[in-house]
Amino acid sequence: MSNSDLVANEIYRELFDNYLPEQVDELDNTQIGNLDAVYVPMFEFYRSCSPTDKHNIIAYLKEIVADTTSIVLGGIDQTDPLGELSGRFELTYDGEVVSGNLQESFLSNFDADDERSDTDDQQWDNGVVDSRTD
């Protein structure tokens, strides 16, 4: 596995195996009284949803996270423009340039998870597809 693939895989794992499940856990379990008032209506709305609706909300959030990350990685890879920036990006890991294939590697993980979730009877853990292959 190249360092580029390693970096993309670790970004993917951090977002979808750690960050997103933590956020879903907060949606499900944080005491409303501990929230900033601006978040209370959203938490109450989410908690009032059916399991199917919660599933769809989390699936959509996963898509948003993947799309946002893809935009950033595409900019670093210089395969997609980042606004008005026209300079050259170069990302290194352990002394090796890893930019150039990050977006493609990241999206291949996302696509593989989508295929698995379609064929694995949609294994859900707190409403999030468990993308780990332990």
N, C-alpha and C positions, 0 to 999 in steps of 0.2 A: 504494500500500500504506500502510495506516495505521501509526502508531507501535506500536499494540497488536499488529498482525500482525507487524511487524518484530521486536519484543521476543520474541514467542512463537516465531517462526521461528528466531531466534538461540539461544534456550534449547534448542529442539529440535535444531538443528545441533550445538551444543556437546555435548549429551548423546549423540547417536546417531552423529555423524560424527567426534567427537574422543574423548570420554570412554570410551564403551563399546568401541570398537576398541582403545584403549590398554589397557583392562582385559583384553580377550581376548588381546592380545599378551603381557601379563604372565602370564596363565594358561598360554600356550603356550611361552613362552621364558625366564621367570625361572628362574635356577638354584635348585634346591631348597635348597641350602646357604645361600643368601642370604635365605631366608624366616624370619620369626618362626615358632617351632615350632608355634604354634596353627594356622597356615595349611597346614602341610606335608600333612596327610592330605587336605585338600580339593583341593590342587593335584595330588597323586598320583592321587586318584580321577578328577578331570577328565581328566588325561592318559591314563588307562587306558581311557577311553570310546571307543567307535566314533565315526567322523565323524558319523553320524546322531544319536547320543546327544549329542555336543557341540553339534550344530546345535540340537537341542531344548532343551538347557540354556541356550544363548545366547538363543534365542527367548523362553524363559521369563524370563530376566533382563531382556530388553528390555521385556517386558510389565510387570515389576515397576517398572522405572525410569519407564515411561510412566504407570502408575497412581499412583505416589508423586508424581510431578511434577504430575499432574492434580489430586490432592488439594490440594496446596499452591496451585496456581494458582486452583482453585475457591474456596479460602478467601480469597485476595487479591481475586478477582472478587466475592466474597460470594454465589456461587451454591451453595456447599456450606459447611456449618459447619466450623469448625476447633475441635473440642472445645467447651470452655465459653466461648470468646471470643465476645463479643457486640458488641464495638466495631467501628468502621468502618475498613476498610483503604483506602488509596489509594496506588497505585504510580504514580510519574511517570517519564517518560523524556524528556530534553531539554525539560523544562518542560511537557510534555503528560501529562495523566492517561491511563494506558494500561490500568489495571485495568478490569474489566467484561467483557472479551472474550478474555482471555488463555487460559483453559482451552479454550474452543471453538476458537480458532486453533491452539493446540498439538495438540489431539486431531485436528483436520483433517489436520495433517501426518502424524500417526501412522497414521490411517486410509488416507491416500493411499499411504504407504509399504507398508502391509499389502496394499493392492490391487496395487501394482506388484510386490511380491515374489511374489504369487500368479500373476502373468501374465508375469513376466520370467525364467521358469525358475529362480527363486530364486538370483540371483547372490550368491555368498558370498565374502567377503574375510576370511580368518581366522575363519570361522564366524559373521560378523556380516553381516546384509543391508546392502549398500551403498546407503544412502538418498540419496546425492548424485545429482544429475542433470546432471553435467558434460558 
